Amino acid sequence: MNPKRWPNLLTGTRIALSPAVLTAALAGSRPWFVALLATALLTDALDGWIARRFDAHSEFGRKLDSAADYLTLVTGLAGIALLWPDIMRRELPWIAAGLTAFFTVVVYGFIRLGRAPCYHTWVAKIGAVACALSLIPLLAGHSATPFHAAIVVQVIAGLEEIAIVLLLPRHEGAVATIWHALRLRRAQDAAAPQSR
């Protein structure tokens, strides 16, 4: 199989795992839920790495990855709510803050650009990894502090992505940081008079 197809195959696997993750939660199986969700999150880490390794980036792949992220987020939260209701109630303000940051970018992207932005910024990637890892001490009942820190990173990522949407007049694919967006905007502004 062509290695350039591997990232989308992994992303598709993450989408396909979502019903199983939710089924495990509905069945009340914490071990299966954790194992399936961890597998889904691992595919999220691997698909981007493989895409970079084999130069297999595509607009379709970015959209598919974002759709898989949304689905994994929803099924993961639903499973946590079913299996750890006390933790969900206690952490609801933090979860609401993270979800607000996450979905505000999506909604604002649709309003301004006519689509959800799929920038995959560095801060968003760090936040995604931090959130996934912070679930270990949170669900084990040890500490919520790593989860709170991860949510702060998610909020920062959301603010950065909104700033990028404001800076760029149209969607540009992956934009690593606001600094990259500023450089891109300057290049677009410098090229604009020449195109007239």
C-alpha positions in Angstrom: 0.0 0.0 0.0 1.2 3.5 -0.8 2.5 5.2 2.4 0.8 8.4 1.4 -2.5 6.7 2.2 -1.5 5.7 5.7 -2.4 8.9 7.5 -6.0 8.9 6.1 -6.3 5.2 6.9 -5.3 5.9 10.5 -7.7 8.9 10.7 -10.5 6.6 9.3 -9.6 4.1 12.0 -10.1 6.7 14.6 -13.6 7.5 13.2 -14.4 3.8 13.0 -13.4 3.3 16.7 -15.9 6.0 17.9 -18.9 3.6 18.0 -16.9 1.0 19.9 -15.7 3.6 22.4 -19.3 4.7 23.0 -20.5 1.0 23.2 -17.9 0.2 25.8 -19.0 3.2 27.9 -22.7 2.2 27.5 -21.8 -1.3 28.6 -20.1 0.2 31.7 -16.7 -1.2 30.9 -14.0 1.2 32.0 -11.1 -1.0 30.8 -12.5 -1.4 27.3 -13.4 2.3 27.1 -9.9 3.4 28.2 -8.2 0.9 25.8 -10.3 1.9 22.8 -10.1 5.7 23.5 -6.3 5.4 24.0 -6.1 3.6 20.6 -8.1 6.3 19.0 -5.9 9.0 20.5 -2.8 7.1 19.4 -4.0 7.2 15.8 -4.4 10.9 16.2 -0.8 11.3 17.2 0.5 8.9 14.5 -1.5 10.2 11.5 0.1 13.6 11.6 3.6 12.2 12.1 3.2 9.8 9.2 1.8 12.6 7.0 4.9 14.7 7.7 7.3 11.8 7.3 5.9 10.8 3.9 4.9 14.3 2.8 1.3 13.0 2.6 -0.4 16.3 3.4 -3.7 17.1 1.8 -6.7 19.4 2.3 -8.9 16.3 2.5 -6.6 14.8 5.1 -6.8 17.9 7.3 -10.6 18.0 7.0 -10.9 14.3 7.8 -8.5 14.7 10.8 -10.6 17.6 12.2 -13.8 15.6 11.7 -12.2 12.6 13.5 -11.0 14.9 16.3 -14.6 16.3 16.8 -16.0 12.8 16.9 -13.4 11.5 19.3 -13.9 14.5 21.6 -17.7 13.9 21.7 -17.6 10.2 22.3 -14.7 10.5 24.8 -16.7 13.1 26.8 -19.9 11.1 26.6 -18.0 8.0 27.9 -16.4 9.9 30.7 -19.8 11.3 31.7 -21.3 7.8 31.8 -18.4 6.0 33.5 -17.1 8.8 35.8 -20.2 11.0 36.5 -18.7 12.5 39.7 -15.6 13.6 37.9 -17.6 15.0 35.1 -19.8 17.1 37.5 -16.8 18.3 39.4 -14.8 19.3 36.3 -17.8 20.7 34.3 -16.7 24.3 34.4 -13.2 23.3 33.1 -14.8 21.1 30.4 -17.2 23.8 29.4 -14.2 26.3 29.0 -12.3 23.8 26.8 -15.4 23.0 24.7 -16.2 26.7 24.3 -12.7 27.5 23.1 -12.7 24.5 20.8 -16.1 25.2 19.2 -15.9 29.0 19.1 -13.1 28.6 16.6 -15.3 26.3 14.5 -18.3 28.6 14.6 -16.3 31.7 13.9 -14.5 29.9 11.1 -17.8 29.1 9.4 -19.0 32.7 9.9 -15.8 34.3 8.5 -14.5 31.7 6.1 -17.5 29.6 5.3 -15.8 26.5 6.8 -14.2 25.2 9.9 -10.5 26.2 10.0 -8.1 23.3 10.1 -4.9 25.1 11.0 -3.5 22.4 13.3 -1.4 25.0 15.1 1.5 24.0 17.4 -0.4 25.1 20.5 -3.5 23.2 19.5 -1.4 20.0 19.0 0.3 20.5 22.4 -3.1 21.1 24.0 -4.5 17.9 22.4 -1.6 15.8 23.7 -1.8 17.5 27.1 -5.5 16.9 27.4 -5.1 13.2 26.5 -2.3 12.7 29.0 -4.0 14.6 31.7 -6.9 12.1 31.6 -4.6 9.5 33.2 -4.3 11.2 36.6 -7.8 12.7 36.4 -9.7 9.5 35.8 -7.4 7.6 38.2 -8.5 10.0 40.9 -5.1 11.4 41.6 -5.0 15.0 40.5 -7.0 17.4 38.3 -4.2 19.9 38.1 -2.7 18.5 34.8 -6.2 18.6 33.3 -6.7 22.2 34.3 -3.4 23.1 32.8 -4.3 21.3 29.6 -7.6 23.3 29.4 -5.7 26.5 29.8 -3.5 25.5 26.8 -6.7 24.7 24.8 -8.1 28.1 25.6 -4.9 29.7 24.4 -5.0 27.6 21.3 -8.5 28.7 20.6 -7.6 32.4 21.0 -4.6 32.0 18.7 -6.8 30.3 16.0 -9.4 33.0 16.2 -6.6 35.6 15.8 -5.4 33.6 12.7 -8.9 33.7 11.2 -9.0 37.4 11.8 -5.6 37.9 10.1 -6.1 35.8 7.0 -8.8 36.7 4.5 -9.2 33.2 3.4 -8.4 29.7 4.6 -4.7 28.7 4.1 -4.5 25.1 5.3 -2.1 24.4 8.1 -0.8 27.5 9.9 1.6 26.6 12.7 1.5 29.8 14.8 0.1 33.3 14.8 3.7 34.4 13.8 3.4 32.3 10.6 0.0 33.9 9.9 1.5 37.3 10.3 4.2 36.4 7.8 1.7 35.0 5.4 -0.5 38.1 5.7 2.5 40.4 5.0 3.4 38.4 2.0 -0.2 38.6 0.7 -0.3 42.3 1.3 3.1 42.8 -0.5 1.8 40.8 -3.5 -1.6 42.6 -3.6 -0.4 45.8 -5.4 1.5 43.8 -8.0 -1.6 41.9 -8.9 -3.6 45.1 -9.8 
